[in-house]
Amino acid sequence: MAFSMDEIHVYDGQHLVCGEKKVPKALGVGPMKTPGSMYCEGPHQNGAVDEFSVAEGVTMLGQASGNIKGPQPVYALLVKTFARIKKFLKVDELLVVKTIKSKIIYTEILMARTKNFIIDHPSEEGKKLVHACLEGPENAVYIRGRVVNKNSIVFPYYWKDLVDWTTVTVSLTPIGSHQNVIVKRIDENQVHLQSNGGLPINCYYHIYATRKDVPRLITEVDA
C-alpha cells in the first residue's frame, strides 16, 4: 500500500501515522499516549527494495539494502528486551541466524533438529551446563513422585481437561521390599493400586499421558 504525503500525519509530536487520521487505542491518546510510537494502516516493508515481489505479510523484514553507508546490520530483526509472536510468523531463509537471543518467545509450534537448553553450571564457576529434551512420537506430559501408605495416585486437577486418560501409562518401583504392587485400574481422576496381601505400599511412580488439547502428532511427513 502506497501513501501520499497528505496521508502521513504526526499527532501531538508523539505519534507518526500512515493512513487514516486517527491513533489506535493501543498507542494511547491524551495523557496516556505512548511517545515515539508509529501506526501504519497497511503492509510495510523494511530492507532492500527488491527483497519481496508481493505483499506477503503485514510486516516484511528483509536484508538491508546495499546502499546503506557504514557497517551493515547483522540481523533483519533484533529484539533486545521482549518479543511476543502471537499468531503466525513466516521466516524466510534470509532470516536464518546462528543464535536468537530473547527473554521469552511465544509460538504455536517449534520445529528444531535438537531441543537443548543451557544454564549456568551449578558446580563449576565460568562453565555452562547443556541438557537436551527427550523426544517421542506424541505430545505428552508426565508426573512423578512417591506413594507411602496409600493405594491411589491422584492426577493433577487440570489433567481432566489436558490429557486423554485412556492413554495413561504407569511405572512403579517398590521401595524397601517386594510388595507386588500392581495397577488395579485407572480412571479420569486417579490410578488405583493394589499390593500383595494388603501390604503397606511404598513405591516411586512415573506416569505419562497424551495431551488432548492439541491435535495428535503426525510423526512422518513429506520433506
C-alpha positions in Angstrom: 0.0 0.0 0.0 1.4 3.4 -1.0 0.7 6.6 0.9 0.8 10.2 -0.4 2.3 12.9 1.8 -1.2 14.0 2.9 -1.8 10.5 4.3 1.2 10.8 6.7 0.4 12.6 9.9 2.2 13.5 13.1 -0.1 13.9 16.2 0.9 15.8 19.3 4.5 15.4 18.3 4.3 11.8 19.6 2.6 9.6 17.0 3.5 9.0 13.4 0.5 7.7 11.5 0.4 6.4 7.9 -3.2 6.1 6.6 -6.3 7.1 8.5 -6.2 10.3 10.6 -6.6 8.6 13.9 -4.4 6.9 16.5 -5.0 3.3 17.6 -6.2 2.9 21.2 -3.3 0.6 21.9 -0.9 3.5 21.3 -2.8 5.7 23.7 -4.3 9.2 23.5 -4.2 12.3 25.7 -2.2 11.8 28.9 -2.0 8.0 28.2 -0.3 8.4 24.8 2.9 6.4 24.1 5.7 8.7 23.0 7.7 7.9 19.9 5.1 5.4 18.5 4.0 4.7 14.9 0.9 3.3 13.2 0.8 2.0 9.6 -2.6 1.1 8.2 -1.3 -1.3 5.5 1.6 -3.6 4.9 5.0 -2.2 5.3 8.5 -3.4 4.3 11.9 -2.9 5.8 15.2 -3.6 4.0 16.2 -3.8 0.3 13.5 -2.5 -2.1 13.6 -5.7 -4.2 13.5 -8.1 -1.2 9.8 -9.1 -1.8 7.8 -9.2 -5.0 4.3 -9.2 -3.4 2.9 -8.1 0.0 3.4 -11.4 1.9 2.6 -10.1 5.3 1.7 -7.0 7.3 5.3 -6.6 8.3 8.0 -7.8 5.9 11.6 -7.7 7.2 14.3 -8.2 4.6 18.1 -7.9 4.5 19.5 -4.3 4.5 20.0 -2.5 1.2 23.5 -2.3 -0.2 23.1 1.4 -0.3 23.5 1.8 3.5 26.7 3.6 4.4 28.8 2.2 7.2 28.6 -1.2 8.9 25.7 -3.4 7.5 23.1 -4.6 10.0 23.8 -8.2 11.1 20.1 -9.2 11.6 16.9 -8.4 9.8 15.2 -8.4 13.2 16.9 -7.8 16.6 15.0 -7.8 19.8 16.9 -6.8 22.9 14.2 -6.9 25.6 11.0 -8.8 25.0 9.3 -10.3 21.9 5.9 -11.9 21.6 4.9 -13.8 18.5 1.2 -14.1 18.9 -0.2 -15.7 15.7 1.7 -16.5 12.6 5.3 -15.8 11.7 6.8 -16.8 8.3 10.6 -16.9 8.4 12.4 -16.7 5.1 15.8 -18.4 4.6 17.4 -15.0 4.6 16.4 -14.5 8.2 18.2 -17.6 9.5 20.8 -16.8 12.0 23.0 -18.9 14.3 21.6 -17.6 17.5 18.5 -15.7 18.5 18.6 -14.2 22.0 15.4 -13.3 23.7 13.9 -13.5 27.2 10.6 -15.1 26.0 9.3 -16.3 22.6 5.7 -17.4 22.2 4.9 -19.6 19.3 2.3 -22.2 18.3 4.8 -24.9 17.1 8.6 -25.1 17.5 10.4 -27.1 14.9 14.0 -27.9 15.6 16.7 -30.5 14.9 17.5 -30.7 18.6 15.9 -29.1 21.6 18.6 -28.1 24.0 18.8 -25.7 26.9 21.8 -24.1 28.6 22.2 -22.8 32.2 25.0 -21.7 34.4 26.9 -24.7 35.7 25.8 -25.4 39.3 29.2 -26.7 40.5 31.9 -25.1 38.4 32.2 -21.3 38.0 32.7 -20.0 34.5 31.1 -23.1 32.8 27.7 -23.8 31.3 25.5 -26.9 31.6 23.8 -28.1 28.4 21.0 -30.6 28.5 18.6 -31.8 25.8 14.9 -32.5 25.8 13.6 -36.0 25.4 12.0 -36.9 22.1 9.0 -39.1 21.4 6.2 -39.7 18.9 3.5 -37.8 20.8 2.6 -34.6 22.6 2.7 -36.0 26.1 3.1 -34.8 29.7 4.2 -36.7 32.8 4.0 -36.6 36.6 6.2 -38.5 39.0 6.6 -38.9 42.8 6.3 -41.4 45.7 3.3 -43.2 47.3 3.6 -44.1 51.0 0.8 -46.0 52.8 -1.8 -45.1 50.1 -3.5 -47.2 47.5 -4.1 -44.5 44.8 -2.3 -41.8 42.9 -4.4 -38.7 42.2 -3.9 -36.8 39.0 -3.5 -33.0 39.0 -6.9 -31.5 38.8 -6.3 -30.0 35.4 -5.5 -33.3 33.8 -9.2 -34.0 33.2 -9.1 -31.2 30.6 -5.5 -31.7 29.5 -5.0 -35.4 28.8 -6.7 -38.4 27.3 -7.0 -40.6 30.4 -7.2 -43.7 28.2 -3.6 -43.1 27.2 -2.2 -43.1 30.7 0.7 -45.5 31.4 2.2 -46.1 34.9 5.6 -47.3 36.0 6.0 -48.4 39.7 9.2 -49.1 41.6 8.7 -50.7 45.1 10.9 -49.3 47.9 12.4 -51.4 50.7 10.7 -54.7 50.0 8.8 -56.6 47.3 5.2 -55.6 47.7 4.0 -57.0 44.3 2.3 -53.6 43.7 0.1 -53.5 40.6 -2.1 -51.0 38.9 -5.6 -52.3 39.7 -7.4 -49.8 37.4 -7.2 -46.2 36.0 -10.0 -43.7 35.7 -10.2 -40.0 34.8 -9.0 -38.8 38.2 -6.6 -41.3 39.6 -4.6 -44.6 39.5 -5.8 -47.3 41.9 -3.1 -49.5 43.3 -3.1 -52.9 44.9 -0.4 -54.8 46.9 0.0 -58.5 47.7 -1.8 -59.4 50.9 -2.7 -55.7 51.5 0.9 -54.8 52.5 1.5 -51.1 53.0 2.5 -49.6 49.7 5.8 -47.7 49.4 6.9 -47.0 45.9 8.0 -44.5 43.3 5.8 -43.8 40.3 6.2 -42.3 36.9 3.0 -41.6 34.8 2.7 -40.4 31.2 -0.3 -39.4 29.2 -1.0 -37.9 25.8 -2.5 -34.4 25.6 -5.9 -34.0 24.2 -6.0 -30.2 23.9 -3.8 -30.3 20.7 -4.0 -32.5 17.6 -2.2 -35.8 17.7 1.4 -35.5 16.5 2.0 -36.6 12.9 5.4 -38.3 13.0 6.1 -38.9 9.3 5.8 -36.1 6.8 7.0 -35.3 3.3 10.3 -33.4 3.1 
